[in-house]
Each structure stands twice: as structure tokens, then as C-alpha cells.
């Protein structure tokens, strides 16, 4: 019989990781589709999942995926905020900048999904050249 203080099975954490990656992917793809207002809400849900589960996985290879997604969201958010004034100049520069950021975000999410499928950890930010 399982007691409540037992460690969560690795398969459960893998499922949560996949759900989070899929939510991130939906948000990233939705960012380039006009009228996709569901994106920010899903992003917040995915970010909360990552922040909560990251604490449970200290020392596990899967923790690197949670950290990677959190970094991706933070960087994308900063880039969106920095390029927000471009929307005030003209719509086209803002739209192009946000499309570029979204493509970068999609790339990062797909890269993470590929590595998760291979059961590989994400490298540290200092070791990104070893991909």
C-alpha cells in the first residue's frame, strides 16, 4: 500500500512534463494566430505547474526540463515587453517582432520535447553549446 509521503513515480512526473510542454506549445503557436486570447491564461497555468513541480524534483534529471521551461517563459516575457513599444510605432514592426519571439519560443519548446522524448535532461544555460 502506498503511503502519502512516498516519492511520486517518475512516470507521473514525465506526464506532468508533457502536459506542461503541450500547454507551452499551444501558447507559443497561439501567439502568432490573431485573436488567440487563451494564450496568457494557459501560460500562467503552465508556469505555475513548472514552479510547483520543480521543487519536487530536485536532483532528478527531469528538474532540468522544468527549469528550462521557466527560463523560456521569463525570457519570452521580457522580450515581449521590450518589443511592446514597436506596436505603438506601427503594427507591422510589433507583429514581426512578436512573431520572431514566438518562433524562438516554439523552437525552445520543441527542443525540450525532443529531449524529453529521448529521456535526456536539458543542459545548463552554460552548457547550451553541447546540444
Buried (B, 14 or more C-beta within 10 A) or exposed (E): EEEEEEEEEEEEBBEBBBEBBBBBBBBBBBBBEEEBEEBEEBBEBBBEBBEEBBEBBEEBBBBBBBBBBBBBBEBBBEBBEEBEEBBEEEEEBBBEBBEEBBEBBBEBBBBBBEBBEEEBBBBEEEEEEEE
